[in-house]
Amino acid sequence: MGPTGFYPVLGVADVDASRRFWVERFGFEVVFAVDWYVSLRRGAHELAFVAADHPTVPAGFRTPARGLLLNVEVPDVDAEYERLVVRGGLRPELDLRSEEFGQRHFIVADPAGVLVDVITEIPVGAAYEDAARCPSGS
């Protein structure tokens, strides 16, 4: 099963500063923003930042130096969990779960310690409805 999306999520100390830099300097648009996470897009290019110390970043990886996550969006995260973790033997750094902010996901680490967050989007919960934004023209 191939990915349906792929973009970097960088663990940073100051999410808002990173957002401002990429929006002001490179013309990215905000598509989702809360105090601990921002997702940006410019055309087909996507980039996101997460607070390196947020609870969805597994313990032991909560520093900017090791807080890099690569998101891989797939149509069926449960099937990927079965393939990669149950049958494939990868150890989950964050076990499969659904999040109120609109993701069902799990996280594994590659051999270099880079986190790979395997995700299927799900409906955003009421607490996050105002945070989800569509870029201009969409």
C-alpha atoms as an extended CHARMM CRD file, in Angstrom:
* protein
*
       138  EXT
         1         1  MET       CA              0.0000000000        0.0000000000        0.0000000000  PROA      1               0.0000000000
         2         2  GLY       CA              1.5460000000        3.3020000000       -1.0640000000  PROA      2               0.0000000000
         3         3  PRO       CA              1.4990000000        6.5710000000        0.8480000000  PROA      3               0.0000000000
         4         4  THR       CA             -1.1170000000        9.1910000000        0.0100000000  PROA      4               0.0000000000
         5         5  GLY       CA              1.0030000000       12.0410000000        1.3750000000  PROA      5               0.0000000000
         6         6  PHE       CA              4.5190000000       12.7340000000        2.6080000000  PROA      6               0.0000000000
         7         7  TYR       CA              5.8750000000       15.8700000000        4.2850000000  PROA      7               0.0000000000
         8         8  PRO       CA              8.3580000000       16.7510000000        7.0220000000  PROA      8               0.0000000000
         9         9  VAL       CA              7.2790000000       17.7780000000       10.5210000000  PROA      9               0.0000000000
        10        10  LEU       CA             10.1360000000       19.4600000000       12.3620000000  PROA      10              0.0000000000
        11        11  GLY       CA             10.3010000000       19.4740000000       16.1450000000  PROA      11              0.0000000000
        12        12  VAL       CA             11.0790000000       23.0120000000       17.2360000000  PROA      12              0.0000000000
        13        13  ALA       CA             11.2410000000       25.0520000000       20.4340000000  PROA      13              0.0000000000
        14        14  ASP       CA              9.0970000000       27.8980000000       19.0450000000  PROA      14              0.0000000000
        15        15  VAL       CA              6.3150000000       26.8450000000       16.6570000000  PROA      15              0.0000000000
        16        16  ASP       CA              5.0820000000       30.3940000000       16.0870000000  PROA      16              0.0000000000
        17        17  ALA       CA              8.5350000000       31.6740000000       15.1230000000  PROA      17              0.0000000000
        18        18  SER       CA              8.9060000000       28.8390000000       12.5890000000  PROA      18              0.0000000000
        19        19  ARG       CA              5.4480000000       29.5610000000       11.1850000000  PROA      19              0.0000000000
        20        20  ARG       CA              6.1920000000       33.2650000000       10.7890000000  PROA      20              0.0000000000
        21        21  PHE       CA              9.5060000000       32.5870000000        9.0570000000  PROA      21              0.0000000000
        22        22  TRP       CA              8.0650000000       30.1920000000        6.4370000000  PROA      22              0.0000000000
        23        23  VAL       CA              4.9060000000       32.2520000000        5.8590000000  PROA      23              0.0000000000
        24        24  GLU       CA              6.6780000000       35.6100000000        5.6390000000  PROA      24              0.0000000000
        25        25  ARG       CA              9.8580000000       34.4950000000        3.8830000000  PROA      25              0.0000000000
        26        26  PHE       CA              8.6540000000       31.7350000000        1.5560000000  PROA      26              0.0000000000
        27        27  GLY       CA              4.9530000000       32.3870000000        1.0260000000  PROA      27              0.0000000000
        28        28  PHE       CA              3.5550000000       29.2930000000        2.7310000000  PROA      28              0.0000000000
        29        29  GLU       CA             -0.0850000000       29.4010000000        3.8610000000  PROA      29              0.0000000000
        30        30  VAL       CA             -1.3910000000       28.0940000000        7.1670000000  PROA      30              0.0000000000
        31        31  VAL       CA             -3.7970000000       25.1720000000        6.7300000000  PROA      31              0.0000000000
        32        32  PHE       CA             -4.0270000000       24.0940000000       10.3990000000  PROA      32              0.0000000000
        33        33  ALA       CA             -2.7350000000       25.9000000000       13.4650000000  PROA      33              0.0000000000
        34        34  VAL       CA             -2.8290000000       25.4560000000       17.2090000000  PROA      34              0.0000000000
        35        35  ASP       CA             -0.2950000000       26.6790000000       19.7560000000  PROA      35              0.0000000000
        36        36  TRP       CA              1.7410000000       23.4500000000       19.6070000000  PROA      36              0.0000000000
        37        37  TYR       CA              1.4330000000       22.6020000000       15.8740000000  PROA      37              0.0000000000
        38        38  VAL       CA              1.2200000000       24.3850000000       12.5360000000  PROA      38              0.0000000000
        39        39  SER       CA              0.8100000000       22.8870000000        9.0640000000  PROA      39              0.0000000000
        40        40  LEU       CA              1.8770000000       24.9390000000        6.0490000000  PROA      40              0.0000000000
        41        41  ARG       CA              1.4140000000       24.5510000000        2.3130000000  PROA      41              0.0000000000
        42        42  ARG       CA              2.6950000000       26.2870000000       -0.7940000000  PROA      42              0.0000000000
        43        43  GLY       CA              1.3140000000       24.6840000000       -3.9280000000  PROA      43              0.0000000000
        44        44  ALA       CA              2.1590000000       20.9950000000       -3.7350000000  PROA      44              0.0000000000
        45        45  HSD       CA              4.7870000000       21.5620000000       -1.0380000000  PROA      45              0.0000000000
        46        46  GLU       CA              3.9670000000       20.9590000000        2.6070000000  PROA      46              0.0000000000
        47        47  LEU       CA              5.8800000000       21.5700000000        5.7890000000  PROA      47              0.0000000000
        48        48  ALA       CA              4.8390000000       21.3920000000        9.4160000000  PROA      48              0.0000000000
        49        49  PHE       CA              6.2240000000       22.2160000000       12.8500000000  PROA      49              0.0000000000
        50        50  VAL       CA              5.3800000000       20.6820000000       16.2130000000  PROA      50              0.0000000000
        51        51  ALA       CA              6.4800000000       21.7510000000       19.6730000000  PROA      51              0.0000000000
        52        52  ALA       CA              9.3160000000       19.3250000000       20.3880000000  PROA      52              0.0000000000
        53        53  ASP       CA              7.9660000000       18.7160000000       23.9020000000  PROA      53              0.0000000000
        54        54  HSD       CA              4.3330000000       17.9380000000       22.9260000000  PROA      54              0.0000000000
        55        55  PRO       CA              2.8880000000       14.6390000000       24.3350000000  PROA      55              0.0000000000
        56        56  THR       CA              2.3470000000       13.1370000000       20.8570000000  PROA      56              0.0000000000
        57        57  VAL       CA              6.1370000000       13.1400000000       20.4420000000  PROA      57              0.0000000000
        58        58  PRO       CA              7.3150000000        9.9150000000       22.1480000000  PROA      58              0.0000000000
        59        59  ALA       CA              9.3970000000       10.2610000000       25.3100000000  PROA      59              0.0000000000
        60        60  GLY       CA             13.1120000000       10.2090000000       24.5580000000  PROA      60              0.0000000000
        61        61  PHE       CA             12.6060000000       12.1710000000       21.3190000000  PROA      61              0.0000000000
        62        62  ARG       CA             11.2850000000       15.4580000000       22.8130000000  PROA      62              0.0000000000
        63        63  THR       CA             14.1780000000       17.7470000000       21.9580000000  PROA      63              0.0000000000
        64        64  PRO       CA             14.5750000000       19.8750000000       18.8440000000  PROA      64              0.0000000000
        65        65  ALA       CA             17.7090000000       17.9240000000       17.9150000000  PROA      65              0.0000000000
        66        66  ARG       CA             15.8440000000       14.6050000000       17.9170000000  PROA      66              0.0000000000
        67        67  GLY       CA             12.2860000000       15.8490000000       17.3700000000  PROA      67              0.0000000000
        68        68  LEU       CA             12.1960000000       15.3290000000       13.6040000000  PROA      68              0.0000000000
        69        69  LEU       CA              9.1410000000       13.4080000000       12.3960000000  PROA      69              0.0000000000
        70        70  LEU       CA              8.3530000000       12.3250000000        8.8600000000  PROA      70              0.0000000000
        71        71  ASN       CA              4.6110000000       11.9310000000        8.2930000000  PROA      71              0.0000000000
        72        72  VAL       CA              3.4460000000        9.2760000000        5.8870000000  PROA      72              0.0000000000
        73        73  GLU       CA             -0.2770000000        9.4970000000        5.1330000000  PROA      73              0.0000000000
        74        74  VAL       CA             -1.9490000000        6.2660000000        4.0740000000  PROA      74              0.0000000000
        75        75  PRO       CA             -5.5250000000        5.2770000000        3.2320000000  PROA      75              0.0000000000
        76        76  ASP       CA             -5.7410000000        2.6600000000        6.0340000000  PROA      76              0.0000000000
        77        77  VAL       CA             -3.4800000000        3.1640000000        9.0600000000  PROA      77              0.0000000000
        78        78  ASP       CA             -4.8240000000        0.0370000000       10.7470000000  PROA      78              0.0000000000
        79        79  ALA       CA             -3.6740000000       -2.0960000000        7.7970000000  PROA      79              0.0000000000
        80        80  GLU       CA             -0.2580000000       -0.3970000000        7.8730000000  PROA      80              0.0000000000
        81        81  TYR       CA              0.0250000000       -1.0390000000       11.6210000000  PROA      81              0.0000000000
        82        82  GLU       CA             -0.7080000000       -4.7010000000       10.9720000000  PROA      82              0.0000000000
        83        83  ARG       CA              1.8800000000       -4.7960000000        8.1500000000  PROA      83              0.0000000000
        84        84  LEU       CA              4.6720000000       -2.8180000000        9.8440000000  PROA      84              0.0000000000
        85        85  VAL       CA              4.2410000000       -3.5730000000       13.5500000000  PROA      85              0.0000000000
        86        86  VAL       CA              2.2640000000       -6.7800000000       14.0220000000  PROA      86              0.0000000000
        87        87  ARG       CA              3.7420000000       -8.7440000000       11.0980000000  PROA      87              0.0000000000
        88        88  GLY       CA              6.7810000000       -6.5810000000       10.3450000000  PROA      88              0.0000000000
        89        89  GLY       CA              8.2250000000       -6.4760000000       13.8400000000  PROA      89              0.0000000000
        90        90  LEU       CA              8.7710000000       -2.7260000000       14.1340000000  PROA      90              0.0000000000
        91        91  ARG       CA              8.4490000000       -1.4000000000       17.6860000000  PROA      91              0.0000000000
        92        92  PRO       CA              5.9240000000        1.4130000000       17.9960000000  PROA      92              0.0000000000
        93        93  GLU       CA              7.2810000000        4.5080000000       19.7240000000  PROA      93              0.0000000000
        94        94  LEU       CA              3.6520000000        5.6890000000       19.9350000000  PROA      94              0.0000000000
        95        95  ASP       CA              1.0370000000        2.9740000000       19.6710000000  PROA      95              0.0000000000
        96        96  LEU       CA             -1.9150000000        3.1420000000       17.2770000000  PROA      96              0.0000000000
        97        97  ARG       CA             -4.5310000000        5.6300000000       18.4440000000  PROA      97              0.0000000000
        98        98  SER       CA             -7.0830000000        8.1900000000       17.3050000000  PROA      98              0.0000000000
        99        99  GLU       CA             -6.5080000000       11.8510000000       18.1290000000  PROA      99              0.0000000000
       100       100  GLU       CA             -9.1090000000       14.5790000000       18.6700000000  PROA      100             0.0000000000
       101       101  PHE       CA             -7.0980000000       16.8290000000       16.3230000000  PROA      101             0.0000000000
       102       102  GLY       CA             -8.0170000000       14.6510000000       13.3310000000  PROA      102             0.0000000000
       103       103  GLN       CA             -5.5590000000       11.7850000000       13.0500000000  PROA      103             0.0000000000
       104       104  ARG       CA             -5.5120000000        8.0560000000       13.6240000000  PROA      104             0.0000000000
       105       105  HSD       CA             -1.8410000000        7.1840000000       13.7620000000  PROA      105             0.0000000000
       106       106  PHE       CA              1.1430000000        5.3550000000       15.2090000000  PROA      106             0.0000000000
       107       107  ILE       CA              4.8320000000        6.2260000000       15.2880000000  PROA      107             0.0000000000
       108       108  VAL       CA              7.9090000000        4.0990000000       14.6480000000  PROA      108             0.0000000000
       109       109  ALA       CA             11.5620000000        5.1330000000       14.4810000000  PROA      109             0.0000000000
       110       110  ASP       CA             13.9110000000        4.4650000000       11.5840000000  PROA      110             0.0000000000
       111       111  PRO       CA             17.4370000000        3.1470000000       12.2470000000  PROA      111             0.0000000000
       112       112  ALA       CA             18.7880000000        6.7100000000       12.5770000000  PROA      112             0.0000000000
       113       113  GLY       CA             16.1970000000        7.6150000000       15.2110000000  PROA      113             0.0000000000
       114       114  VAL       CA             14.0200000000        9.6590000000       12.8510000000  PROA      114             0.0000000000
       115       115  LEU       CA             10.3740000000        9.2380000000       13.7960000000  PROA      115             0.0000000000
       116       116  VAL       CA              7.9360000000        8.0850000000       11.1240000000  PROA      116             0.0000000000
       117       117  ASP       CA              4.3300000000        8.9780000000       11.9500000000  PROA      117             0.0000000000
       118       118  VAL       CA              1.9680000000        6.7930000000        9.9050000000  PROA      118             0.0000000000
       119       119  ILE       CA             -1.3800000000        8.5650000000        9.6600000000  PROA      119             0.0000000000
       120       120  THR       CA             -4.9070000000        8.3130000000        8.3350000000  PROA      120             0.0000000000
       121       121  GLU       CA             -6.8930000000       11.5130000000        8.6710000000  PROA      121             0.0000000000
       122       122  ILE       CA            -10.1290000000       11.2410000000       10.6150000000  PROA      122             0.0000000000
       123       123  PRO       CA            -12.7650000000       13.8780000000       11.4030000000  PROA      123             0.0000000000
       124       124  VAL       CA            -11.5100000000       16.6690000000       13.6360000000  PROA      124             0.0000000000
       125       125  GLY       CA            -13.1580000000       16.7670000000       17.0660000000  PROA      125             0.0000000000
       126       126  ALA       CA            -15.2150000000       19.7350000000       18.2200000000  PROA      126             0.0000000000
       127       127  ALA       CA            -12.3230000000       21.1750000000       20.2360000000  PROA      127             0.0000000000
       128       128  TYR       CA            -10.2540000000       21.5460000000       17.0410000000  PROA      128             0.0000000000
       129       129  GLU       CA            -12.8570000000       22.6320000000       14.4810000000  PROA      129             0.0000000000
       130       130  ASP       CA            -11.7040000000       26.2690000000       14.5800000000  PROA      130             0.0000000000
       131       131  ALA       CA             -8.0560000000       25.2270000000       14.1820000000  PROA      131             0.0000000000
       132       132  ALA       CA             -8.5430000000       23.4930000000       10.8240000000  PROA      132             0.0000000000
       133       133  ARG       CA             -8.1830000000       25.9490000000        7.9640000000  PROA      133             0.0000000000
       134       134  CYS       CA             -8.2120000000       25.6320000000        4.1850000000  PROA      134             0.0000000000
       135       135  PRO       CA             -5.7220000000       27.6550000000        2.1480000000  PROA      135             0.0000000000
       136       136  SER       CA             -7.0260000000       30.5470000000        0.0660000000  PROA      136             0.0000000000
       137       137  GLY       CA             -8.6770000000       29.4510000000       -3.1610000000  PROA      137             0.0000000000
       138       138  SER       CA             -9.5000000000       25.9250000000       -1.9870000000  PROA      138             0.0000000000
